[in-house]
């Protein structure tokens, strides 16, 4: 699966789990370690975990496993590293605090799902 196709699939799964404020950023021109970021918000630790599990389960069924993952759902920030695609699942406070959307503002916005 191409990295853009993978990123779009992750956006779809997160949307199906009612993630809020989903963005897909093309970071190729401003980053050396990945091609895309998917950033989204879960309203609770339980929803963050549901989003993470859905992404893991769906991609595992398609033969894709994360290279690395970090953060328990109750920490407010879960990271899934699929090589070319990095997924950030935030709680509202942490998303506002870390402001990854603004930090990577030079990246090209490909998708925004409110």
C-alpha positions as CSV (number, residue, x, y, z in Angstrom):
1,X,0.0,0.0,0.0
2,X,1.4,3.4,-0.9
3,X,2.0,5.8,1.9
4,X,-0.7,8.3,0.8
5,X,-3.2,5.5,0.4
6,X,-2.3,4.3,3.9
7,X,-2.7,7.8,5.4
8,X,-6.1,8.2,3.7
9,X,-7.1,4.8,5.1
10,X,-6.1,5.9,8.6
11,X,-8.2,9.1,8.2
12,X,-11.2,6.9,7.2
13,X,-10.8,4.6,10.2
14,X,-10.4,7.5,12.6
15,X,-13.5,9.2,11.1
16,X,-15.5,6.0,11.5
17,X,-14.6,6.1,15.2
18,X,-15.9,9.6,15.5
19,X,-12.4,11.3,15.9
20,X,-12.7,15.0,15.9
21,X,-10.7,17.6,13.9
22,X,-8.8,15.1,11.7
23,X,-6.1,16.5,9.5
24,X,-3.8,14.9,7.0
25,X,-0.6,16.8,6.4
26,X,1.9,16.1,3.6
27,X,5.2,16.7,5.4
28,X,7.6,15.4,2.7
29,X,9.1,18.8,1.9
30,X,9.6,19.9,5.6
31,X,10.5,16.6,7.3
32,X,13.0,13.8,6.8
33,X,11.5,11.0,8.9
34,X,8.0,10.6,7.4
35,X,5.8,11.6,4.5
36,X,2.5,12.2,6.2
37,X,1.0,13.1,9.6
38,X,-2.5,12.2,10.6
39,X,-3.6,14.2,13.6
40,X,-6.9,13.8,15.3
41,X,-8.7,14.3,18.6
42,X,-10.5,11.8,20.9
43,X,-12.8,13.3,23.5
44,X,-11.8,10.8,26.2
45,X,-9.2,8.2,27.1
46,X,-11.8,5.6,26.1
47,X,-12.3,7.1,22.7
48,X,-8.6,7.6,22.1
49,X,-8.1,3.9,22.8
50,X,-11.0,3.0,20.5
51,X,-9.4,5.0,17.7
52,X,-6.0,3.4,18.2
53,X,-7.4,-0.1,18.4
54,X,-9.5,0.4,15.2
55,X,-6.5,1.7,13.3
56,X,-4.3,-1.2,14.6
57,X,-7.0,-3.8,13.9
58,X,-7.9,-2.5,10.4
59,X,-4.3,-2.2,9.2
60,X,-3.3,-5.5,10.7
61,X,-6.1,-7.2,8.7
62,X,-4.5,-5.5,5.6
63,X,-1.0,-6.9,6.6
64,X,0.3,-3.6,7.9
65,X,1.8,-3.3,11.4
66,X,3.1,-0.2,13.2
67,X,6.9,0.1,13.5
68,X,6.4,1.7,16.9
69,X,3.7,3.1,19.2
70,X,3.9,5.3,22.2
71,X,1.6,6.5,25.0
72,X,-1.3,5.0,26.8
73,X,-4.7,6.5,26.0
74,X,-5.0,8.1,29.4
75,X,-1.8,10.2,28.8
76,X,-3.7,12.3,26.3
77,X,-1.4,11.6,23.3
78,X,-1.0,8.3,21.5
79,X,1.5,8.0,18.6
80,X,1.5,5.3,16.0
81,X,4.5,5.1,13.6
82,X,3.8,3.3,10.3
83,X,7.1,4.4,8.7
84,X,5.9,6.9,6.1
85,X,2.8,7.8,8.1
86,X,2.8,9.0,11.7
87,X,-0.5,9.1,13.6
88,X,-1.1,11.4,16.5
89,X,-4.2,10.9,18.5
90,X,-4.7,13.6,21.1
91,X,-7.1,14.5,23.9
92,X,-8.4,18.1,23.5
93,X,-6.1,19.7,26.1
94,X,-2.9,18.0,24.8
95,X,-3.8,18.9,21.2
96,X,-4.2,22.6,22.1
97,X,-1.0,22.5,24.3
98,X,1.3,20.9,21.8
99,X,-0.2,22.6,18.7
100,X,1.3,20.2,16.1
101,X,-0.9,21.7,13.5
102,X,0.8,25.1,13.9
103,X,4.3,23.6,14.4
104,X,4.0,21.9,11.0
105,X,2.2,24.8,9.3
106,X,4.6,24.7,6.3
107,X,3.3,21.2,5.5
108,X,0.6,20.9,2.8
109,X,-2.9,20.3,4.2
110,X,-4.4,17.4,2.2
111,X,-7.5,16.6,4.3
112,X,-9.4,18.3,7.1
113,X,-12.4,16.6,8.7
114,X,-14.2,18.6,11.4
